[in-house]
């Protein structure tokens, strides 16, 4: 899609430069230009604008929607596909049109079960919630406003203004048209949607409110903040109780269906189950990484949580308190990155189901009985999925993405898609009728290093096999060489972190890394050390010398085993790290992250020296000036920002028309 957009812009620029502004069909210039007549230019202009709009707004809904529309529009005039495509393009041209019914005209079977798309044009949205009667959807944006949308027309009907900073969380009451919002201004507000008024404000928090929920009977509200506190209060704004125990930000809180318990998920890598009456934690469930979301099943016997390492866990709350984690917890892992949200779906023909958000914009649907792989996946958003929430009756699922769009999905249609997929082909490992079952093949996912002699040109005439995801090769994310090019390091999508002997072109050591590394960089001066910037927000420091010594000792049988772990860790960002660059002095480095911050670090430190906040979306790259006085950053919020390296507000902001992927000082 990006390549297509660039090519369209290039073609359009050539067309404009070729045809003078005063070009007329009857003029001499028209005759000289031949096929590049004004009609052709005008037609191309309309196609360019409409296709670009279709690509930018709906690229996450179906594969290459602009291409499909284009193919249909090029069908003979007055044929059914051509008329449908023309009507579709005309609909997208209406600036106020928000309803989305974008299907592939010539491929109706690939349409997704999306009911409506709610695009936040004023400010990015980070949360959404469906009303109890399913007629309204509320979204909260970074400007501090709550927008109310009609699910039937997908139009914004009301804006609730009052917060002075970003709205981080929303929840509707189980009856009526009231809702509650939590904000970075350290307050929570209760709103009456029917007359767009704030009826109560809770001011008990001392840091930004990260999550909020309403009790099943509507008589209590629970909210959690950045300091790790969980507050229970009444809709009137009166405080009831404060639950303390978490040591880092609480990202999610949820009432049990009966209302007697509260679950909380925290960046301190724990999920806690609180007894409302006693105010004490009945359970403390420890994750391997930070926990970001939590959800009870219908009878409160199971607890679902989302965490780092692209993992969701289901905890059996009926097990004994002293049970081992392995006995209580079932892990569901797929892909890489961080899963920021999860929620239970209605029970399917094969038991309970849940959905899991991913950093790549995909929603994975799992069946609880099968932790090996998701049963269905939806390309929901063009960027990270921030939040997933279902309506009270579980009929609708709303997802909020980093692409500033909230999408409402029909859960019934999702279930139909799952059953269609299952009925279309035999299950994995099962044989079709009349065939002998095949033995399961073990696929080893590890990237390889090829010399020039080993590389082969692909055979353009050969048929290319269509592979399942499991058969796809590992994607190498980053490579680095040390100062004398004696060793290199590579990291990959599936978690491999390999040290290469460059001269021999072989793997010297396979490092142990508890999280997927996105970026690896050798120290610019000391060829012994390299850094791995990981999905859990930590920066791990490895010593090649120590790792090779461990390997030698293992081969000489001086030790029985070697873990090849990091020498030390530096941290940390709240979410995964997307970029890392060394400064010219070889002592400092700068990172950018999904948490929208830029951080400056010293190699010998254990935490960041400076945190630069101002971007509205993922920081994709950052660099420090040669004189160490300035930092420049590039972001998915379409801006480049210049900062003083010692901290403070940005010095200036440069705006692009699209994501900014790279930036560097001369």
N, C-alpha and C positions, 0 to 999 in steps of 0.2 A: 504494500500500500504506500509506503514511503517513497519507493522508487517510482511508482506510478505518479504520485503527486509531483515529484521533481520533474519528471518527463513532461507532464502536462504544463507545468509552469514554463519549461524551456520552449515548448512548442508555441505556447501562447505569446511569449516574449518575441520569438522570431516572427510570428504573424503580425504583431503590432508594429515591429520595426520595419517590416516589409511594406505594409500598407500605410500610406500617409493618413493623418487624421481627416483630411478633407476629401478622402477617396469617395467617388460616386460611381454607381454602376454605368452611367451613360458617358462618363469622361474618358479621355484618352488613356489615363492611367489604368483604368479597368481593363481596357483592351490589351495594354502592354503586359499587365500582370497575369493574364491568362486565367488559369484555374483558381488563383487566389483572389477571386472577386469579393465584393463587399458582402454578398449573401453568405459566402462560405465563411468569411471571418465572423460575421454576426452569429451564424449557426454554431461555429466552434466556440465563440465566447459564451453563448448560453450553455452549451454542453459543459464547458470547463467550470463555470461557476456552479452549476447544479450538481455535477459529479463531485467536485471538491466538497461541497456542502454535505452531500450524501456520505462521502468517505469519512469526513471528520466527525459527523454526529452519530453514525450508526455502524462504524467499522467493527464494533464488538458483537453485533447481533448475528450476522451471518458472514461466511467467508467471502471477501471481496465484493461487497454489495454494489459498489460503483461499476465494477466490471460486468456484473450480471445485468444491471440496468442498461449499461451501454449496449450489451449484446442484444437485449430485447428491443431497445430503441432502434437498432439498426436492421431489425426485421422489416419486410415489405410493409409499406404504408397501409393502414387500416386493417392489418392483421391483429388478432387478439393480443399477442405479446407486445406489439408496438403500441397499441392503445393503452394497455395497462402501464407500460413503462412511461408513456407520456403523462398519464394521469399521476403517476407516482412522483415524477420529477416536478410537476406543477404543484403538488402538495408540499414537497420539501422546500419549494421556493417561497412559500408563505412564512414570513418571519415569525409570526405569532403562533404558528402551528406547532403543538407539542405532542399530539397523539402519534404514536408510532405503530404502524402495521406494515413493516418492511419485510416482504417475503421475496424469495427468488422467483421471478416471474416464470422462468423456464424450468425451475427445479423446486416445485412446491414442497417436496418432501424434506428439504433441509431447513425449513422455517423453524424457529425456536418458540417455546411456549412463553414468550414475553407478552404481557398484557399491555403495559404502558411504560414509556421512558420519560422521566421527569428531569429535564436538564436545568441546572442552576447556572444562569448566565451572568448573574451579578457577582457571586462569590462562590468558591468551592464548597460543596457539601461533604460532611463527614459522618452523618447519622440520619436515620429515617425510621419511621414507625407507622404501622397501619392501625387505624381506629378499630374499635370493637365491632362496629357495624360494617366494616370494610369499605365504607363509602369515601373515606378520606385517608390521605397519606400526609404525614408531617415530615419535613426535612429541615435540618439545622445547618446553617452555613457559617463560614469563618468571619463574616461581618457582624455576627451576633443576632441575626434574624431567624425566625422560625416561619417557614412557608407551608401553607396548607394547600394541598392539591386534591382536586376531584378525580377519583380513580376512573370514572367513566369517560370524562373528556380529557383527562391528563392536563388540565389547565390549573394554574396557580390562582386560587380564589381569595386567599387571605394571607397577609403578612403580619406576624406578631413581633413587634419591636419593643425592646426594653433592655436586653443584655448589652453590655458595653464591650464584650469580647466574644470570641468564637463559641458557638453552641456545639458541645461535644457529645451530648446524649439526649434522647427523647423517649418518652413513654406515654401512651394513652391510658386513661382510666378504663376499667372493665365495663363501665356503663356510661352513657351520656357522651357529651362532646367536650370533655375536659382533658387536658394533657399537662405534662410536667417536663421541664427542660433544665439541663445542667450546663454550666458555662465556665469558660476560663476566667471569668470575672469573679469567681469564688462564690457565686450564688446559684440557687435553684429557684425556678419560678413555676407557679401553677397558673395555667391559662384556661379561660373559658372561650372555646373556639367560636361559639355562636355570635358573640359580640366583640371578639378580638380584644379582650381585656385580661390583665394580670390580676388575679384575685388573691394571691399570697406569694411572699418571697421568703425563702429560707436562707439565712446568713450565717449559719453555724460553721461553715468550712473556712479554713485558713489557707487553702491552696485551690487550684483549679479543680472543678468537678469533672470527673472522668466518666462516670457511669451512673445510671439511675433506673429505678424500677418501681412499679406500683403493686401493692399487695392484691391478691385475687378478689378480696372484698372491697377494695378501694379505700380502706380506712387508714392505711399506713403507706409511707414512701421510704425507700432506702436509697441512699446516694453515697458514692465513694469518691475519694479525692487523691491528688498527687502525693500527699504525705502518707498515704497508707491507712487512713481512717475511714471507717464505714459508719454513716450516721443514719439513724432511724428517726423519722419525724412524721407529724400529722399534716394533712393537706392544708390546714390553717397556717402552717409555718412553725408550729410549736415543736420544739425538740423533745424526743422521747428517750433515746439511748444512743451511746457511741460505742462501737466495737473496735477494740485496739488489739493488735497482734502482728499485722503485716509490717514489714520493714521497708517496703518500697511502694510505688504507686499501685493502686488497685484499679485495674482496667475494666472490670466488669462485676456487676452484682445482679442477683436474681433471687426472687422469692420462690419457695417450693410451691407446687400446686395447691397444697393444703394451707399455705400461709404461715406455718409454724417454724420454718427454717429459712435461712438466707445463705446463699453460696456466694463466695467472692474469689476472683482470680487476680493474681498480683504479679508484678515484675520481680518480686522476691522469690519466684519459682515455686510458689505454693498456691493451692486452692484450699480455702477454709469453708467449713460448713458450720454456721452459727445457730445456736438455739436462741430464739428471740426472747423467750421468757427469762432465761438465766443470763443471757448476754455473753456466754462462753462458747469457745470453739469446740464443737463435738468431734470434728475431724480436721486434721491438717494433712493434706495430700501433696506430696512433693513431686514436682516435675523435674525433668532434666534441663529444661530451659524456662524462660519467662512465660507465664500464663497470661493470655489476653482475653479470653471469653469463657463463659460458663453457662450451662443450661441443664435443668432437671428434666427427667422423663416424666410421663404422665402420672405415675404413682410414687414418684420421688425415691425409688429404689436404686436408680442409676443417675450418675452425674457425668455430663459431657463437658470436656474442656478443650480449648484450642491453645496451642503454644508455639514456641520456636521450633525450628527443624522440620517445618511443614508437617506437624504432628497433631492429631487429636487423640484424646484419651477418654475412655469410658470407665468410670469407677463404680464398683459394686459396693454400695453403701450398706448392704446387709451382711458383709463380711465382718469378722471380728476386728476390733480396734487395733489389735496387735498383729494383724495379718501382714504378710510380706507384700510389698508393692506389686510384685509379679502376680500374686494371687488376686489382688483387688483390681488391677489396671489392665485394660486391653488397649494396645496402641494401634492407631491407624495412620500410616505414613505414606505420603506420595509426593514426589517431586522434591523441590528444595525451597529455601526461603523461610518465611514466617507465615503461619496461619493466624490471622488476626481475629477471626470470628467463626462461630459454629452455631447450629441450632438443630433441634429435633424436628423431623417431618412426620406426617401421619404414617401409621403402620401400613406396610405393603403386603403383598401376598406371601412374601418370605420373611416377614417379621419387621422389627423396628428399622427405621431409616433416619439418617441425619445428613446434613450438608456441611461442607467445610470450605471456607474461603481461602484463596491463595494469593500470593504476592504477584502472580502473573496475570491476574484478572479472571481466572477460571474458578468456577464453583464445582466442587466434586461432591457427588451424591454417593453415600455408602450405605450398605446394609449391615446392620450391627453384627449379624451372624458371620460375616465374611470380612476379616481384617486384611486380606491379602491385596485387594485392589478395589477402587471405587467402581460402582456398577454403571455410572453415567457421569459425564462431565459437560459443562456448559461454558462456552466462551462468552462470559457475561460482560466483561469490561475490558477496555483497552489498557487499563492500569490496575494497580493493586485494589483488591476488594477490602474495603475498610470494615464493613459491617453486614451481617445477615440477620434478619428478624422475620418471624412469621406473625400472621394475624392471630387473634385469639382463637378463632375456629380452625386454624391451621390450613385454611383454603388458599392463602396468598403468602408469598415469600417476597420480601423487598430487600434488594441489595444496593449498597452504596459504594461507589468506586472512586478511584483517584482521577477518573476522567470527567469528574463533575456531573455525573449522571446517576440518578437513582432509578432502578428498574424494578417493576412489579411483575412477578411471575405467577402463573397459575400452577399450584402444586399438583392439581389433578392432571394437567397436561404434562408436567414433568414425569409423573407416574406412568402415564400412557407411553411416553417416549422410552422409558426404561423397559417396559414390557415389550414394546415393539422391537427394541434392540435385542432383547433376550430371545424373542421368538424368531428373529431373522436368521440366527446362526446358533449352532450348538455351543454350549458353555465351554469355556477353556478347560482342556483336559478331558472333555467328554468326546466320545466318538459319535459320528452321525449314524443313523440307523443302518445296520448291515455292515459296519466297519469295525475293525479291531481298534481299541483305544491305544493311542500312542503314549510312549513313556515321556514324562515331562522333561523338557530340556532346560538345563541350568544355563542361564545367560550371565556371563561375567562382564560387568560394565567397567571398563577401564580404558582410558585413552592410550594411544601408542605413539611412538616417536619414529619417524621414517627418515632415512637418508635420501639424498636426491636419487640414488640408483634404485631405491626401492619403490619410488613413486611411479604409478602407472596412469596413463591417460585414460579417462573413461571412454568406454565404447558407446558412441552416440547411437549406434544402430541396435544395440542390445536392449531388450525389454527390461525395465527397472522394476524390481519386485515391490509390492506394496506391503509395508511392514507394520506390525503393531508397535505401540510405544515401547514395549519391552525390548524390541529388536533394534531400536534406534541407537546409533552410536552415542557415546558420551560426548557432551559439548564442553570443549576446553574454554574456560572463561578468562584466564589470565596466565601470562608467562613472564619470567624474569631471569636475567643472567647476572652472575656476580661480576665483580670488577675485572677479573682476568679471564672471564668466560670459561672457567674450568667446570663450573656447575650451573645448572639451571633448575628452576622450580616451576611447576605448572599445577593449576587447580581446575577442577571441572564441576559440571552441573550435579553429578551424582556423588560428590564428596571426596573424590580422589585428590590427594595432595602429594605429589611425587617430586623427589629430588633426582635429577638426571646427571649422570657422568657424560659431559658433552663429547669428549674425545671418543669414548666407547659407544655412545648413543644407546645407553642402557639405563634402566632405573637403578639408582644406587640405594635409595631408601624410600619406603612408603610410610609417610608420616601419619600419626594418629591425630585427627582433628574432630572434636565433638560437634562442630557445626560446619556447614558448607562454606568454603572460602570463596569470595567473589573476586578479590584482588590479592596478588602476591607481589612483593617488591623487595629486592635485595638492598641491604644498606649500601649507600653510594660510595662509602669509603672502606668500611670493614667488610671484606668478602665472606666473613664467617656467618653473619646474621642475615635473616630475612624476616619480613613481616607478612602475616596472613590476616586480611581484613574479612571478618566472618559475618554470616547471616544473623547470629545472635547478638551482634553489636560489639563484640569484643575484638581486640587486635592481639594476635598471638605472635610471640617472638620465638623463633627457632634458631638453633645453633647447628650449622652443618657439621662442624667439627665434632660436637658432642654426639650427634646422630650417627656419624660414621664410626666413631669410637665404640658406640653401643653395638653397632652391627658387627664390627671386628670381634668384640668380646663374645657375642652370640655365636659367631662362626667358629671361634676357637673353644667354644663350650665352657667359657669362664663364667657365664651366666646362663640360666635356664630360659629366660624370656626377656624381651625388650619391648617397651610400649611406644618408643619414639614420639614422646609427647613434647609440647612446647616448653621452652626454658622458663618463660614467664608470660603473663598476660597484662595487657594495658586496657583500661576500659572506663566507660563504655558508652556507645550510642544506645538510644532506646530501641531502634529497629536496625535492620540490616545495613551494612556499609556498602555503598556503591562505588566509591572512588578513594584512592590513596595516592598522594604524591609526596616525595621528599623535597625539602627546601634545599637551597644551594649550600647551606652550611653543613649539611650532613647530620645535624643534631635534631632538627625539627621536621615534622611532616604534617600534612593537612588532609582531612578526610571529609567526605560528604555522605549523607545517609538518607534513608527513607523517612527518618524522623524530621526532615526538612531543615536540619542544622548543619553548619560547617564548624569543624573543631580543629584546633591547633594543638599539637602534642609535642612533647620532648621524648626522645628515645629512652632516656633513663627514668622517665616518670612512671607512675602507676595510674594516672588519670590525666584528663585534658588540661591544658593551660588556659585555653580560651574557647568559649562556645559562642558562635555567631548565629543569631536568630533573626529571621526576617522573611525567608523564603516561604511560600505557601504550598510547596509540593517538594517531592524528592530532589535532593541535590545530587546531580549526576556527575559532576566533576568540580575540582577546586585546585588552585595553585597559589603558591606564595612567591612574591616578587624577589628578585635576586638580592635586593638590599634588606629583605626581611621586614619591610615596613607595611606592605599591603598584602591582602588576600583577595583573590577574585574567584567567583563561584558561578556555576552554570546549573540550571534547574529545569525540571519538568513544568514549572510554573511559567515558562517561556521568557525568563529574565536572566540577565547577567548582572551580578552585584559586586561592587568593590567595597572592601572593608578595611579599616585599620587593623593591622595584625595583632595589636594589643587588646582589641575588643572595642565594642561600642556599636553605634548605629551605622548602617551602610553609608558610604560617601556618595554613591550614585547608583542608579538602576538603569540598565539598558534593556529594551524590550525587543524580543524576537516575535515572529508570528507562529512559532512552533517550539517543541521541546528543544532545549539547548543541551547537546550531548557532550561537548568538550570545550575547554577554555584553557589558555596557557599564556604566560608572560613571554615576551621575547627576551 
